[in-house]
Amino acid sequence: MAQEEITLKLKAEEVNIILEGVGNLPFVKVYNLIGKIQSQASTQLNAENSSPEIRGDEASNVVSEG
């Protein structure tokens, strides 16, 4: 059974909250997920450069957490 992908629109602050919660789980279970979130966030933030919803200081938090 193929897993379907979904797209979520979240503010950087919301993503950081999710990463904080996921970070409390065992690393072996979540490291791929954290890497995937960080990679996608970094790609989007670099493409948008300076979105009105995401400030530069918030952007660095998203890609620097782990």
N, C-alpha and C positions, 0 to 999 in steps of 0.2 A: 504494500500500500504506500503510494507516494505521499509525502507530507506536503500540504499546501502552505505556501508562504502568505503572510499577511503584512500589510503596511500600516504602521501607526504614525500619527502626527503628534509629537510631544514637544514640549518646550525643554530646553537644556536642563532646567532645574528639575523637571519631572524625570528625565532620564537619569540624572544624578541620584535621585531618590531610589529609583529602581536598582541602579548599580550598587548603591549602599546596602539595600536589602539583600540582593543576590550575593554581595560580598560576604555576608554572614553565613552562607552555605559552604559546605566543603569545597575546597578549590578544585579538586579533581572532577567535580560535577559541573562546575560553572565556568571554568577558564575559557572554553571555546565560545560560550555565549557572551562573556564579557569582551573577548577579542572581537567578536562579530559586531557587537554594539558599538565598540570604540571605532572600528574600521568604517562602519557605515556613517557614524556621526562625523568622523573626520572628513570623509569624502563629501558629505553634504555641506558641512560648515565651510570647507574650502571652496566649494562651488558657489555657495551663496555669498561668500565673503563677509558681508555684514548685514544679516537679516534683521529687520526691525524687532523680531521676537527673540533673537538670540544675540546677546552682547558678547563682545570679545572675551571678557573675563569669564562668562559662563561657558563659552566654547572651550576654553582651555581646561575647565574642570571636567567636561565630558570626556575628552580624549586623554586626560592624564590620570584618571582614576583606574584602579585595577585591583 
